[in-house]
């Protein structure tokens, strides 16, 4: 028994950090899917990219999260299940904890997350608003890694005139200064028309898209859209702007050549 608990805490580190949060497993959620209210607590962009079919979106980072869950609870007696990206993502636990602290009961965390769900139950998952059906459409970590450049490699790539640099940091993460003044363009991930304009420009001119976010996490979801748009050449900065500034601080640019 102790061994099983230790194994669970290794696979799901958040369970040790949030021991009071009730969790629900993959198969159990599937069985109870029509008897619970599923809430995706990630950003709207992540939700719009890949989600559980029946889920509604209430981002835990929103200042109105608790108020919206209060309103949801007043409309139903069903258990509320929160989920995020899973396992090492803490948002589902944080959402449940916030509710417990606000005396909103009958809540739990589906901490296996969206990727495990989509792989196991593709017909109950939506990718870019359409039924996933085939789990092979999910982008593997290895495939994602093929499109990553270290900050050093990214900077060198920017020097190539055959590239279009795009800053996709969100409204709350973007610094006053651009990393590549005069070279980069800016677009929020929810600005589809603006993103499309830059994507189409890069494709038409045969340019490579070089994209960075705040910490290298949001671009994982952007990749689905780039693949959907059949962008032939694109790369992301590994670790995002945070890694770039860290490399500057460590004076490590050019040392890995």
LINCOR-V736233 format. One record per backbone hydrogen bond with DSSP energy under -1.0 kcal/mol. CO is the residue of the C=O (numbers start at 0). NH is the residue of the N-H. If there is no record, write none. Layout:
co={CO/CO}
nh={NH/NH}
This chain:
co={0/1/2/3/4/5/6/7/11/12/13/17/21/24/25/26/27/31/36/37/38/39/40/42/43/44/45/48/50/51/55/58/61/63/64/65/66/67/68/69/71/78/79/80/81/82/83/85/85/89/90/91/92/93/94/95/96/97/98/99/105/107/108/108/110/112/113/114/115/116/120/121/121/123/124/125/126/129/131/133/134/139/140/141/143/144/146/148/149/150/151/152/153/154/156/161/163/164/165/166/169/179/179/184/187/189/190/191/192/193/194/195/196/197/198/199/200/201/207/208/209/210/211/212/213/217/217/218/221/222/223/224/225/226/232/234/235/236/238/239/240/241/242/243/244/245/246/251}
nh={4/5/6/7/8/9/10/11/14/16/17/20/108/28/29/30/31/34/80/55/82/57/59/46/47/48/49/127/125/54/39/61/64/67/68/69/70/71/72/73/74/36/107/38/109/40/113/87/88/93/94/95/96/97/98/99/100/101/103/102/79/81/23/110/86/116/117/118/119/120/123/124/132/52/131/50/129/126/133/136/137/143/144/145/146/147/235/237/153/154/155/156/157/158/159/207/209/184/211/186/173/182/183/166/190/191/194/195/196/197/198/199/200/201/202/203/204/206/163/234/165/236/167/240/241/220/221/222/225/226/227/228/230/229/208/210/148/239/242/243/244/245/246/247/248/249/251/254}
